[in-house]
Amino acid sequence: MLTKLKVATTNILHVTQRPSYFFLAVAGAWLMAGFVIWSLSFDTLLYILFDSGLPLTDRLNTITGAYRSLYGDFGGLVSTSIILFTSMFGLNVSLLVYVVRQRGRAAVSSKSTGGSFFVAIFSAGCVSCGTSLLAPVLATVGITSGVAVLQLGAMLNFIAAIILLYSVYRLSKMIVRHEQS
């Protein structure tokens, strides 16, 4: 088991040492973080971008402010889980592109990526105040007040990150390195 993890880690480092795949991982993480952060207020984002009449610098400052205030808006555990999930998502995208280029599209299943994305979208928002996608479902069974204590969003983000970790591990096993002798 330890040997498999060492090989997987070596393969991941092999891919991310290439600048294009490293920047793809960073861009994927950044875009997913934006999606998670803005997922419950896309109408506000669209207004800021297209209808607000603000100067371009103010628009960019407002959008990037969401990233800068991540720990202030969501709290420590939820923010950490968002960062972990989005980092794993970016790494997964980078490895997915590498494996598809190396072995072809048929070699890759995207079930883990899609499943983790679905779980992470449900983790966004505040269930107890009704801004989460889970709020109507949980309100139906009467457990919204207990969820405020449990930090369901953080738990779902951690679950999504674990699913992505498994996907990254599986993708790393598919990487065939051509060592120069």
MDTraj code that builds the backbone (N, CA, C; nanometers):
import mdtraj as md
import numpy as np

residues = "MET LEU THR LYS LEU LYS VAL ALA THR THR ASN ILE LEU HIS VAL THR GLN ARG PRO SER TYR PHE PHE LEU ALA VAL ALA GLY ALA TRP LEU MET ALA GLY PHE VAL ILE TRP SER LEU SER PHE ASP THR LEU LEU TYR ILE LEU PHE ASP SER GLY LEU PRO LEU THR ASP ARG LEU ASN THR ILE THR GLY ALA TYR ARG SER LEU TYR GLY ASP PHE GLY GLY LEU VAL SER THR SER ILE ILE LEU PHE THR SER MET PHE GLY LEU ASN VAL SER LEU LEU VAL TYR VAL VAL ARG GLN ARG GLY ARG ALA ALA VAL SER SER LYS SER THR GLY GLY SER PHE PHE VAL ALA ILE PHE SER ALA GLY CYS VAL SER CYS GLY THR SER LEU LEU ALA PRO VAL LEU ALA THR VAL GLY ILE THR SER GLY VAL ALA VAL LEU GLN LEU GLY ALA MET LEU ASN PHE ILE ALA ALA ILE ILE LEU LEU TYR SER VAL TYR ARG LEU SER LYS MET ILE VAL ARG HIS GLU GLN SER".split()
xyz = np.array([
    [0.0822, -0.1191, 0.0000],
    [0.0000, 0.0000, 0.0000],
    [0.0870, 0.1261, 0.0000],
    [0.1885, 0.1263, 0.0836],
    [0.2764, 0.2418, 0.0917],
    [0.3501, 0.2641, -0.0405],
    [0.3873, 0.1569, -0.1077],
    [0.4544, 0.1670, -0.2368],
    [0.3608, 0.2283, -0.3406],
    [0.2325, 0.1902, -0.3370],
    [0.1346, 0.2461, -0.4312],
    [0.1170, 0.3957, -0.4093],
    [0.1133, 0.4362, -0.2827],
    [0.1005, 0.5790, -0.2528],
    [0.2249, 0.6562, -0.2961],
    [0.3406, 0.5945, -0.2795],
    [0.4655, 0.6595, -0.3209],
    [0.4686, 0.6766, -0.4724],
    [0.4273, 0.5740, -0.5462],
    [0.4223, 0.5820, -0.6927],
    [0.3206, 0.6875, -0.7351],
    [0.2038, 0.6893, -0.6704],
    [0.1006, 0.7874, -0.7041],
    [0.1514, 0.9294, -0.6788],
    [0.2160, 0.9508, -0.5648],
    [0.2697, 1.0831, -0.5326],
    [0.3776, 1.1242, -0.6320],
    [0.4650, 1.0318, -0.6675],
    [0.5702, 1.0600, -0.7658],
    [0.5089, 1.0978, -0.9001],
    [0.4050, 1.0272, -0.9416],
    [0.3398, 1.0580, -1.0687],
    [0.2701, 1.1937, -1.0655],
    [0.2079, 1.2253, -0.9533],
    [0.1428, 1.3558, -0.9397],
    [0.2469, 1.4667, -0.9487],
    [0.3584, 1.4507, -0.8790],
    [0.4649, 1.5511, -0.8848],
    [0.5245, 1.5606, -1.0253],
    [0.5352, 1.4471, -1.0934],
    [0.5855, 1.4457, -1.2308],
    [0.4983, 1.5332, -1.3214],
    [0.3678, 1.5235, -1.3051],
    [0.2760, 1.6013, -1.3890],
    [0.2768, 1.7483, -1.3484],
    [0.2673, 1.7760, -1.2194],
    [0.2553, 1.9159, -1.1759],
    [0.3867, 1.9933, -1.1831],
    [0.4983, 1.9263, -1.2087],
    [0.6239, 1.9989, -1.2295],
    [0.6269, 2.0656, -1.3662],
    [0.5416, 2.0224, -1.4552],
    [0.5299, 2.0871, -1.5854],
    [0.4454, 2.2123, -1.5680],
    [0.4976, 2.3278, -1.6104],
    [0.4269, 2.4537, -1.5856],
    [0.2836, 2.4570, -1.6379],
    [0.2594, 2.4011, -1.7551],
    [0.1242, 2.4077, -1.8105],
    [0.0248, 2.3321, -1.7235],
    [0.0635, 2.2180, -1.6703],
    [-0.0267, 2.1408, -1.5853],
    [-0.0378, 2.2004, -1.4461],
    [0.0692, 2.2611, -1.3980],
    [0.0626, 2.3303, -1.2699],
    [-0.0357, 2.4473, -1.2777],
    [-0.0232, 2.5292, -1.3833],
    [-0.1137, 2.6433, -1.3980],
    [-0.2565, 2.5987, -1.4268],
    [-0.2735, 2.4852, -1.4938],
    [-0.4068, 2.4305, -1.5144],
    [-0.4687, 2.3909, -1.3799],
    [-0.3900, 2.3318, -1.2926],
    [-0.4395, 2.2953, -1.1590],
    [-0.4780, 2.4201, -1.0796],
    [-0.3947, 2.5235, -1.0856],
    [-0.4246, 2.6473, -1.0132],
    [-0.5495, 2.7142, -1.0711],
    [-0.5586, 2.7202, -1.2037],
    [-0.6755, 2.7819, -1.2674],
    [-0.8025, 2.7033, -1.2371],
    [-0.7943, 2.5701, -1.2408],
    [-0.9109, 2.4885, -1.2080],
    [-0.9571, 2.5096, -1.0648],
    [-0.8618, 2.5178, -0.9735],
    [-0.8951, 2.5426, -0.8324],
    [-0.9567, 2.6808, -0.8157],
    [-0.8989, 2.7810, -0.8809],
    [-0.9480, 2.9180, -0.8700],
    [-1.0894, 2.9303, -0.9264],
    [-1.1143, 2.8688, -1.0412],
    [-1.2477, 2.8744, -1.1011],
    [-1.3505, 2.8000, -1.0163],
    [-1.3135, 2.6845, -0.9635],
    [-1.4070, 2.6108, -0.8796],
    [-1.4339, 2.6858, -0.7501],
    [-1.3318, 2.7498, -0.6936],
    [-1.3533, 2.8296, -0.5725],
    [-1.4515, 2.9421, -0.6018],
    [-1.4351, 3.0072, -0.7147],
    [-1.5289, 3.1122, -0.7536],
    [-1.6697, 3.0588, -0.7696],
    [-1.6803, 2.9409, -0.8290],
    [-1.8126, 2.8818, -0.8476],
    [-1.8769, 2.8504, -0.7134],
    [-1.8012, 2.7932, -0.6213],
    [-1.8555, 2.7595, -0.4897],
    [-1.8898, 2.8868, -0.4127],
    [-1.8021, 2.9848, -0.4156],
    [-1.8245, 3.1081, -0.3408],
    [-1.9456, 3.1843, -0.3946],
    [-1.9574, 3.1925, -0.5265],
    [-2.0649, 3.2699, -0.5888],
    [-2.1865, 3.1853, -0.6239],
    [-2.1894, 3.0576, -0.5899],
    [-2.2950, 2.9681, -0.6374],
    [-2.4352, 3.0102, -0.5959],
    [-2.4488, 3.0756, -0.4850],
    [-2.5820, 3.1152, -0.4400],
    [-2.6164, 3.2587, -0.4744],
    [-2.5281, 3.3259, -0.5466],
    [-2.5576, 3.4641, -0.5838],
    [-2.5052, 3.4954, -0.7241],
    [-2.5344, 3.4065, -0.8188],
    [-2.4933, 3.4313, -0.9575],
    [-2.5590, 3.5564, -1.0130],
    [-2.6818, 3.5854, -0.9708],
    [-2.7478, 3.7062, -1.0195],
    [-2.6721, 3.8312, -0.9755],
    [-2.6196, 3.8303, -0.8540],
    [-2.5381, 3.9425, -0.8061],
    [-2.4085, 3.9522, -0.8860],
    [-2.3463, 3.8399, -0.9114],
    [-2.2230, 3.8386, -0.9902],
    [-2.2476, 3.8921, -1.1301],
    [-2.3546, 3.8481, -1.1941],
    [-2.3872, 3.8976, -1.3282],
    [-2.4168, 4.0473, -1.3266],
    [-2.4834, 4.0934, -1.2231],
    [-2.5093, 4.2362, -1.2114],
    [-2.3788, 4.3143, -1.1979],
    [-2.2894, 4.2667, -1.1118],
    [-2.1600, 4.3342, -1.0924],
    [-2.0822, 4.3388, -1.2234],
    [-2.0831, 4.2282, -1.2960],
    [-2.0047, 4.2196, -1.4193],
    [-2.0617, 4.3033, -1.5333],
    [-2.1941, 4.3032, -1.5488],
    [-2.2503, 4.3578, -1.6715],
    [-2.3422, 4.4788, -1.6548],
    [-2.4096, 4.4940, -1.5420],
    [-2.5105, 4.5992, -1.5311],
    [-2.4802, 4.7078, -1.4286],
    [-2.3783, 4.6917, -1.3492],
    [-2.3568, 4.7835, -1.2373],
    [-2.3050, 4.9204, -1.2790],
    [-2.2372, 4.9289, -1.3900],
    [-2.1795, 5.0560, -1.4318],
    [-2.0538, 5.0941, -1.3553],
    [-2.0043, 5.0036, -1.2739],
    [-1.8817, 5.0291, -1.1985],
    [-1.7620, 5.0252, -1.2918],
    [-1.6565, 5.0989, -1.2590],
    [-1.5332, 5.0865, -1.3371],
    [-1.4792, 4.9432, -1.3277],
    [-1.4043, 4.9043, -1.4278],
    [-1.3524, 4.7680, -1.4352],
    [-1.2717, 4.7308, -1.3107],
    [-1.1929, 4.8232, -1.2593],
    [-1.1125, 4.7933, -1.1402],
    [-1.2007, 4.7642, -1.0194],
    [-1.3110, 4.8370, -1.0055],
    [-1.4023, 4.8113, -0.8940],
    [-1.4724, 4.6769, -0.9091],
    [-1.5060, 4.6410, -1.0327],
    [-1.5690, 4.5103, -1.0569],
    [-1.4730, 4.3984, -1.0180],
    [-1.3492, 4.4082, -1.0647],
    [-1.2494, 4.3059, -1.0324],
    [-1.2220, 4.3003, -0.8828],
    [-1.2174, 4.4161, -0.8190],
    [-1.1930, 4.4226, -0.6750],
    [-1.3065, 4.3554, -0.5981],
    [-1.4291, 4.3762, -0.6431],
    [-1.5438, 4.3133, -0.5772],
    [-1.5397, 4.1620, -0.5928],
    [-1.5087, 4.1165, -0.7130],
    [-1.5057, 3.9726, -0.7384],
    [-1.3916, 3.9062, -0.6626],
    [-1.2731, 3.9649, -0.6683],
    [-1.1603, 3.9050, -0.5972],
    [-1.1730, 3.9215, -0.4459],
    [-1.2526, 4.0176, -0.4027],
    [-1.2774, 4.0345, -0.2599],
    [-1.3431, 3.9121, -0.1980],
    [-1.4223, 3.8426, -0.2786],
    [-1.4851, 3.7197, -0.2288],
    [-1.3794, 3.6159, -0.1943],
    [-1.2735, 3.6102, -0.2728],
    [-1.1645, 3.5167, -0.2423],
    [-1.0876, 3.5628, -0.1182],
    [-1.0615, 3.6932, -0.1117],
    [-0.9833, 3.7460, 0.0006],
    [-1.0569, 3.7333, 0.1336],
    [-1.1887, 3.7372, 0.1310],
    [-1.2645, 3.7329, 0.2559],
    [-1.3210, 3.5950, 0.2854],
    [-1.2635, 3.4942, 0.2251],
    [-1.3140, 3.3578, 0.2402],
    [-1.3229, 3.3161, 0.3864],
    [-1.2180, 3.3411, 0.4644],
    [-1.2201, 3.3005, 0.6044],
    [-1.3106, 3.3890, 0.6893],
    [-1.3335, 3.5119, 0.6472],
    [-1.4228, 3.5991, 0.7229],
    [-1.5692, 3.5694, 0.6992],
    [-1.6029, 3.5303, 0.5779],
    [-1.7433, 3.5079, 0.5427],
    [-1.7947, 3.3706, 0.5827],
    [-1.7122, 3.2695, 0.5731],
    [-1.7593, 3.1333, 0.5923],
    [-1.7196, 3.0709, 0.7251],
    [-1.6211, 3.1225, 0.7916],
    [-1.5731, 3.0581, 0.9132],
    [-1.4598, 2.9623, 0.8816],
    [-1.3806, 2.9295, 0.9809],
    [-1.2579, 2.8529, 0.9612],
    [-1.2745, 2.7153, 0.9018],
    [-1.3654, 2.6345, 0.9569],
    [-1.3799, 2.4978, 0.9100],
    [-1.4361, 2.4919, 0.7680],
    [-1.5382, 2.5710, 0.7409],
    [-1.5978, 2.5724, 0.6070],
    [-1.4977, 2.6270, 0.5052],
    [-1.4262, 2.7324, 0.5403],
    [-1.3266, 2.7894, 0.4488],
    [-1.2158, 2.6904, 0.4180],
    [-1.1683, 2.6212, 0.5205],
    [-1.0646, 2.5205, 0.4999],
    [-1.1160, 2.4080, 0.4097],
    [-1.2401, 2.3679, 0.4304],
    [-1.2957, 2.2613, 0.3470],
    [-1.3137, 2.3073, 0.2023],
    [-1.3494, 2.4334, 0.1814],
    [-1.3611, 2.4877, 0.0448],
    [-1.2245, 2.4889, -0.0224],
    [-1.1230, 2.5334, 0.0492],
    [-0.9881, 2.5379, -0.0079],
    [-0.9384, 2.3973, -0.0388],
    [-0.9622, 2.3030, 0.0515],
    [-0.9209, 2.1648, 0.0270],
    [-0.9935, 2.1077, -0.0950],
    [-1.1252, 2.1267, -0.1009],
    [-1.2020, 2.0749, -0.2142],
    [-1.1561, 2.1366, -0.3458],
    [-1.1425, 2.2691, -0.3499],
    [-1.1066, 2.3345, -0.4764],
    [-0.9638, 2.2997, -0.5184],
    [-0.8734, 2.2811, -0.4220],
    [-0.7375, 2.2399, -0.4561],
    [-0.7370, 2.1000, -0.5163],
    [-0.8129, 2.0103, -0.4557],
    [-0.8227, 1.8748, -0.5094],
    [-0.8892, 1.8757, -0.6471],
    [-0.9865, 1.9637, -0.6657],
    [-1.0535, 1.9730, -0.7954],
    [-0.9549, 2.0188, -0.9026],
    [-0.8754, 2.1221, -0.8725],
    [-0.7767, 2.1704, -0.9689],
    [-0.6736, 2.0640, -1.0026],
    [-0.6260, 1.9935, -0.9026],
    [-0.5301, 1.8854, -0.9253],
    [-0.5934, 1.7741, -1.0091],
    [-0.7181, 1.7436, -0.9809],
    [-0.7892, 1.6408, -1.0556],
    [-0.8040, 1.6806, -1.2023],
    [-0.8387, 1.8054, -1.2288],
    [-0.8522, 1.8531, -1.3667],
    [-0.7197, 1.8419, -1.4403],
    [-0.6124, 1.8826, -1.3742],
    [-0.4803, 1.8767, -1.4351],
    [-0.4413, 1.7334, -1.4704],
    [-0.4598, 1.6421, -1.3762],
    [-0.4268, 1.5021, -1.4023],
    [-0.5188, 1.4409, -1.5073],
    [-0.6443, 1.4808, -1.5062],
    [-0.7397, 1.4304, -1.6050],
    [-0.6977, 1.4701, -1.7459],
    [-0.6590, 1.5946, -1.7635],
    [-0.6134, 1.6411, -1.8948],
    [-0.4867, 1.5672, -1.9361],
    [-0.3950, 1.5499, -1.8419],
    [-0.2707, 1.4788, -1.8723],
    [-0.2988, 1.3350, -1.9167],
    [-0.3827, 1.2647, -1.8421],
    [-0.4119, 1.1249, -1.8749],
    [-0.4868, 1.1148, -2.0072],
    [-0.5806, 1.2053, -2.0324],
    [-0.6540, 1.2026, -2.1597],
    [-0.5584, 1.2275, -2.2757],
    [-0.4659, 1.3206, -2.2602],
    [-0.3672, 1.3452, -2.3665],
    [-0.2746, 1.2252, -2.3853],
    [-0.2427, 1.1584, -2.2774],
    [-0.1481, 1.0478, -2.2829],
    [-0.2134, 0.9184, -2.3310],
    [-0.3318, 0.8877, -2.2796],
    [-0.3924, 0.7571, -2.3043],
    [-0.5233, 0.7614, -2.3824],
    [-0.5780, 0.8781, -2.4043],
    [-0.7043, 0.8885, -2.4756],
    [-0.8225, 0.8978, -2.3810],
    [-0.9317, 0.9470, -2.4333],
    [-1.0513, 0.9732, -2.3535],
    [-1.1140, 0.8453, -2.2966],
    [-1.1059, 0.7369, -2.3688],
    [-1.1697, 0.6121, -2.3253],
    [-1.1089, 0.5559, -2.1978],
    [-0.9883, 0.5955, -2.1654],
    [-0.9203, 0.5404, -2.0477],
    [-0.9688, 0.6021, -1.9169],
    [-1.0486, 0.7094, -1.9241],
    [-1.0819, 0.7859, -1.8044],
    [-1.2326, 0.7829, -1.7790],
    [-1.2681, 0.7594, -1.6540],
    [-1.4062, 0.7719, -1.6089],
    [-1.4157, 0.8959, -1.5221],
    [-1.5149, 0.9788, -1.5445],
    [-1.5269, 1.1032, -1.4682],
    [-1.6320, 1.0927, -1.3581],
    [-1.6645, 0.9742, -1.3134],
    [-1.7664, 0.9573, -1.2097],
    [-1.7256, 1.0241, -1.0793],
    [-1.6006, 1.0097, -1.0396],
    [-1.5560, 1.0686, -0.9133],
    [-1.5595, 1.2201, -0.9196],
    [-1.5159, 1.2766, -1.0317],
    [-1.5151, 1.4218, -1.0455],
    [-1.6572, 1.4759, -1.0418],
    [-1.7464, 1.4151, -1.1173],
    [-1.8855, 1.4601, -1.1208],
    [-1.9539, 1.4432, -0.9870],
    [-1.9276, 1.3322, -0.9208],
    [-1.9886, 1.3076, -0.7904],
    [-1.9425, 1.4070, -0.6861],
    [-1.8159, 1.4382, -0.6849],
    [-1.7650, 1.5330, -0.5859],
    [-1.8155, 1.6732, -0.6132],
    [-1.8285, 1.7094, -0.7413],
    [-1.8825, 1.8405, -0.7777],
    [-2.0261, 1.8523, -0.7272],
    [-2.1060, 1.7482, -0.7452],
    [-2.2446, 1.7457, -0.7003],
    [-2.2527, 1.7629, -0.5487],
    [-2.1682, 1.6912, -0.4751],
    [-2.1670, 1.7010, -0.3288],
    [-2.1251, 1.8413, -0.2854],
    [-2.0246, 1.8992, -0.3516],
    [-1.9757, 2.0317, -0.3127],
    [-2.0785, 2.1405, -0.3401],
    [-2.1544, 2.1286, -0.4484],
    [-2.2573, 2.2285, -0.4771],
    [-2.3630, 2.2267, -0.3677],
    [-2.3974, 2.1093, -0.3181],
    [-2.4940, 2.1015, -0.2098],
    [-2.4373, 2.1541, -0.0788],
    [-2.3070, 2.1646, -0.0671],
    [-2.2479, 2.2127, 0.0575],
    [-2.2472, 2.3646, 0.0662],
    [-2.2715, 2.4314, -0.0440],
    [-2.2664, 2.5776, -0.0444],
    [-2.3874, 2.6354, 0.0287],
    [-2.3666, 2.7489, 0.0917],
    [-2.4762, 2.8202, 0.1554],
    [-2.4962, 2.7838, 0.3009],
    [-2.5955, 2.8455, 0.3572],
    [-2.6273, 2.8263, 0.4981],
    [-2.7608, 2.7531, 0.5071],
    [-2.7560, 2.6292, 0.5497],
    [-2.8778, 2.5489, 0.5546],
    [-2.9767, 2.6065, 0.6558],
    [-2.9280, 2.6503, 0.7705],
    [-3.0181, 2.6974, 0.8756],
    [-3.0879, 2.8279, 0.8394],
    [-3.0268, 2.9093, 0.7505],
    [-3.0942, 3.0342, 0.7124],
    [-3.1603, 3.0236, 0.5757],
    [-3.1541, 2.9089, 0.5112],
    [-3.2313, 2.8858, 0.3904],
    [-3.1634, 2.9185, 0.2594],
    [-3.0340, 2.9503, 0.2602],
    [-2.9679, 2.9857, 0.1343],
    [-2.8964, 2.8678, 0.0703],
    [-2.9131, 2.7513, 0.1243],
    [-2.8495, 2.6322, 0.0696],
    [-2.9464, 2.5580, -0.0203],
    [-2.8918, 2.4813, -0.1135],
    [-2.9756, 2.3966, -0.1974],
    [-3.0394, 2.2847, -0.1158],
    [-2.9776, 2.2514, -0.0031],
    [-3.0324, 2.1463, 0.0827],
    [-3.1435, 2.1952, 0.1743],
    [-3.1591, 2.3265, 0.1888],
    [-3.2552, 2.3812, 0.2845],
    [-3.3966, 2.3290, 0.2651],
    [-3.4519, 2.3285, 0.1433],
    [-3.5893, 2.2779, 0.1296],
    [-3.6023, 2.1296, 0.1667],
    [-3.5034, 2.0501, 0.1321],
    [-3.5085, 1.9074, 0.1632],
    [-3.5013, 1.8856, 0.3141],
    [-3.4076, 1.9543, 0.3794],
    [-3.3909, 1.9365, 0.5231],
    [-3.5071, 1.9978, 0.6017],
    [-3.5650, 2.1069, 0.5499],
    [-3.6798, 2.1677, 0.6172],
    [-3.8001, 2.0746, 0.6135],
    [-3.8111, 1.9969, 0.5082],
    [-3.9215, 1.9022, 0.4957],
    [-3.9197, 1.8003, 0.6081],
    [-3.8009, 1.7583, 0.6479],
    [-3.7907, 1.6604, 0.7555],
    [-3.7583, 1.7250, 0.8904],
    [-3.7545, 1.8588, 0.8962],
    [-3.7436, 1.9315, 1.0216],
    [-3.6098, 1.9292, 1.0903],
    [-3.4994, 1.9282, 1.0168],
    [-3.3684, 1.9220, 1.0835],
    [-3.2786, 2.0405, 1.0495],
    [-3.3356, 2.1539, 1.0090],
    [-3.2508, 2.2673, 0.9703],
    [-3.1818, 2.3330, 1.0879],
    [-3.2416, 2.3380, 1.2049],
    [-3.1755, 2.4053, 1.3170],
    [-3.0555, 2.3264, 1.3686],
    [-3.0614, 2.1965, 1.3660],
    [-2.9493, 2.1145, 1.4092],
    [-2.8311, 2.1217, 1.3152],
    [-2.8587, 2.1520, 1.1901],
    [-2.7524, 2.1580, 1.0900],
    [-2.6608, 2.2775, 1.1139],
    [-2.7130, 2.3836, 1.1746],
    [-2.6311, 2.5016, 1.2032],
    [-2.5159, 2.4653, 1.2962],
    [-2.5391, 2.3742, 1.3874],
    [-2.4359, 2.3327, 1.4811],
    [-2.3374, 2.2371, 1.4145],
    [-2.3870, 2.1523, 1.3260],
    [-2.3049, 2.0481, 1.2667],
    [-2.2141, 2.0960, 1.1541],
    [-2.2371, 2.2141, 1.1014],
    [-2.1619, 2.2664, 0.9871],
    [-2.1622, 2.1659, 0.8721],
    [-2.2819, 2.1386, 0.8240],
    [-2.3025, 2.0416, 0.7179],
    [-2.2228, 2.0766, 0.5923],
    [-2.2135, 2.2054, 0.5613],
    [-2.1382, 2.2475, 0.4425],
    [-1.9936, 2.2036, 0.4477],
    [-1.9320, 2.2184, 0.5633],
    [-1.7919, 2.1761, 0.5783],
    [-1.7803, 2.0249, 0.5631],
    [-1.8735, 1.9517, 0.6238],
    [-1.8678, 1.8053, 0.6122],
    [-1.8840, 1.7613, 0.4671],
    [-1.9763, 1.8234, 0.3947],
    [-1.9964, 1.7865, 0.2545],
    [-1.8765, 1.8234, 0.1691],
    [-1.8129, 1.9364, 0.1984],
    [-1.6909, 1.9732, 0.1250],
    [-1.5790, 1.8735, 0.1517],
    [-1.5649, 1.8299, 0.2765],
    [-1.4629, 1.7296, 0.3080],
    [-1.4928, 1.5974, 0.2378],
    [-1.6211, 1.5589, 0.2326],
    [-1.6587, 1.4370, 0.1602],
    [-1.6253, 1.4517, 0.0122],
    [-1.6560, 1.5676, -0.0448],
    [-1.6238, 1.5922, -0.1856],
    [-1.4733, 1.5876, -0.2085],
    [-1.3958, 1.6425, -0.1154],
    [-1.2496, 1.6397, -0.1280],
    [-1.1969, 1.4964, -0.1195],
    [-1.2572, 1.4146, -0.0355],
    [-1.2152, 1.2740, -0.0254],
    [-1.2466, 1.1995, -0.1546],
    [-1.3634, 1.2270, -0.2120],
    [-1.3979, 1.1649, -0.3408],
    [-1.2968, 1.2071, -0.4472],
    [-1.2612, 1.3351, -0.4475],
    [-1.1617, 1.3829, -0.5438],
    [-1.0246, 1.3239, -0.5162],
    [-0.9899, 1.3065, -0.3907],
    [-0.8623, 1.2436, -0.3563],
    [-0.8551, 1.1030, -0.4153],
    [-0.9644, 1.0313, -0.4065],
    [-0.9705, 0.8983, -0.4663],
    [-0.9562, 0.9077, -0.6183],
    [-1.0226, 1.0056, -0.6786],
    [-1.0114, 1.0248, -0.8225],
    [-0.8681, 1.0600, -0.8633],
    [-0.8030, 1.1465, -0.7863],
    [-0.6638, 1.1837, -0.8131],
    [-0.5740, 1.0608, -0.8012],
    [-0.5977, 0.9798, -0.6989],
    [-0.5191, 0.8569, -0.6816],
    [-0.5371, 0.7646, -0.8020],
    [-0.6605, 0.7444, -0.8456],
    [-0.6866, 0.6568, -0.9609],
    [-0.6229, 0.7124, -1.0876],
    [-0.6321, 0.8448, -1.1075],
    [-0.5696, 0.9049, -1.2255],
    [-0.4184, 0.8925, -1.2204],
    [-0.3608, 0.9092, -1.1006],
    [-0.2152, 0.9007, -1.0887],
    [-0.1651, 0.7609, -1.1205],
    [-0.2473, 0.6599, -1.0940],
    [-0.2074, 0.5232, -1.1280],
    [-0.2091, 0.5006, -1.2794],
    [-0.2836, 0.5819, -1.3529],
    [-0.2914, 0.5672, -1.4986],
    [-0.1755, 0.6344, -1.5714],
    [-0.1011, 0.7150, -1.5011],
    [0.0079, 0.7886, -1.5638],
    [0.1229, 0.6941, -1.5921],
    [0.1606, 0.6922, -1.7171],
    [0.2741, 0.6101, -1.7600],
    [0.3883, 0.7060, -1.7898],
    [0.4905, 0.6971, -1.7094],
    [0.6045, 0.7861, -1.7280],
    [0.7039, 0.7211, -1.8207],
    [0.7501, 0.7989, -1.9157],
    [0.8514, 0.7505, -2.0090],
    [0.9862, 0.8066, -1.9650],
    [1.0529, 0.7296, -1.8842],
    [1.1832, 0.7724, -1.8323],
    [1.2885, 0.7599, -1.9414],
    [1.3744, 0.8582, -1.9441],
    [1.4868, 0.8517, -2.0388],
    [1.6004, 0.7762, -1.9728],
    [1.6500, 0.6744, -2.0385],
    [1.7570, 0.5930, -1.9800],
    [1.8915, 0.6554, -2.0008],
])
top = md.Topology()
chain = top.add_chain()
for i, resn in enumerate(residues, 1):
    res = top.add_residue(resn, chain, resSeq=i)
    for name in ("N", "CA", "C"):
        top.add_atom(name, md.element.get_by_symbol(name[0]), res)
traj = md.Trajectory(xyz[None], top)
